[in-house]
Amino acid sequence: MKVARHVIEARREAIAKLLGNVGYVPVLEICKQFNVSEATARRDLTELESQRRLTRTHGGALSDFNRNFPPLDSRKTEEAEAKQKVGLKAASFVKAGMTIYIDSGSTVHCAAEAIVAARIPDLQIITTSIPTAQLVCTLPGVEVYIPGGLYLAQQAMVAGDRTLEEVARWNFDLALLGAQGIDENGLWNSQRDISHQQREVIRRSDLTLICMHKSKLGRTGPSAVTRDIAPLYLVVDADAAMVAKAKVKMPAQHIITA
């Protein structure tokens, strides 16, 4: 039986809305949620891609987050001095010989710049950020690893299921992560597959530093990284009192003021 056009359009609108909320959705998840065949789901995704509302990926789709996210150079200019202070403080935890994970955020990139400026030697660095990889490869004795995955041009990073699989093969002495927000309910980011990667990194790290500007205190986001932030450390241009005022449930000794 032929499906009415308005029903198809309503379903596609719902798929686009779902992608906007969670960032990434596999084809099989679309089939399950909307009770359609894989062929129908793929036709819907093809049509939404033609409308420039998403990016098709292997086995799923990525929201317009991929196209509309501000590029790294633009994000680095926002609150640049504060981000540099946070990056410098985070970099002070990096010691020669460590295996470290460096995230793709603009504040974390400032930490990478500080690591390079300090000429810390003999590091193993795993990063999803292409600009960060290009930057840190100048360090003496460094080994730089970029996990495979889907390349997101605006973010200049890799992400997705394959990236997560490769990240899960490592153990880290230290992880430097960014985020969209942190509040009384946990740590948040802008896209589900990035949150999944960060969650795995946290699980595999001896020490995790969340590097962020104070404007993100008390903010939420579309995708939860973790609800339990107590084991994490927060590097921020704010004191413990300001963090507490934002209702962030983290021990005071885990708040590192830049």
C-alpha positions, 0 to 999 in steps of 0.5 A, a space after each residue: 500500500 502506498 504511504 501518503 506523502 504527508 506521512 513520509 514528510 512527517 517521518 523525515 521531519 521526526 528523523 531530522 529532529 532525532 538527529 538534532 537531539 542526539 547527533 548520530 543515529 544508525 540506520 537500524 535504530 531508525 528502522 526500530 524507532 519508526 518501524 520502517 525497512 532499511 531500504 525506506 530508512 536509507 531513502 529517508 536519509 538520502 532525501 534529508 541529505 539532499 536537503 543539507 540537513 544531515 551527513 550520511 555515514 557508513 551505517 547511519 547519519 550525522 546531524 547538521 552539527 557537522 556543517 554548522 559547528 564553528 571551525 577551530 580557529 574561530 572558537 579559539 578566538 572566543 575568550 582566548 586569554 582564559 582558554 590559554 590560562 586553562 590550557 597552561 594549567 592543564 599542560 602542567 600535569 603532563 610529564 615526560 614519558 606519559 601516554 596522554 589523550 588530547 581531545 578536539 576542543 579549542 581549550 584543549 588545543 590551547 593545552 596542546 600548544 602549552 605542551 609544545 611550548 614546554 618541549 615535554 619529551 617522550 610522549 605517546 599522544 593519542 588525539 582525534 584532532 588533526 590540528 593537534 596532531 600536526 602541532 604536537 608532532 614537533 615534540 622530541 621523541 613523541 609518538 602521535 596516533 590518530 584513531 581511524 573514523 569519520 572525518 568531520 571537516 568543521 571540527 577538524 577531527 575524527 569521530 564515530 564507531 570506528 574511532 571509539 573501537 580504536 580508542 578502546 585499545 589504549 590506556 592513558 596516564 592522563 586525558 585532557 577533555 573538553 565539553 559543552 557544559 557541566 552542571 548538577 546532573 553531570 558532564 555534557 557534550 554536543 553529540 552522542 558519538 563524541 560523548 561515547 568516545 569521552 566516556 571510554 577515555 575516562 574509563 581508561 585514564 588514570 587521571 582525567 582533566 576537564 578543561 573549560 571556560 567558566 561560561 560553561 559552568 551550569 550548562 547542559 548539552 544534548 548528550 551526557 558524557 557521564 553523570 558521575 563527575 566526582 572522580 574527574 578534575 576540572 581545570 577552569 578559570 573560576 574558583 571553587 565557590 563559583 563552581 559550587 554556585 553553578 551546582 556542580 557536584 565535584 569535590 573542592 580538591 578536584 577543582 583546579 583554578 587557572 
